[in-house]
C-alpha cells in the first residue's frame, strides 16, 4: 500500500526540511496531542527511511515509518 502526502506550508523551506530531518524538531510536531514522539531514523534522501515511535500518555508505543521516494 502507498500513502502519498502532499502539503504546502507557509514557512521557509529550510524550516520544513528540518522538521522532517532533525530528531528534536521532529519530536515537537509529530503525533497526536499528548503523545511523545521519538525519531529513530530520519534519512532524508531518495530511498532513505524514516521511523519514529509515538508514545501514548499510558506508555503504549506506536511505531510508524516509511521510505522517502523523492526529496
Order of alpha helices (4+ residues) and beta strands (2+ residues): alpha-alpha-beta-beta-beta
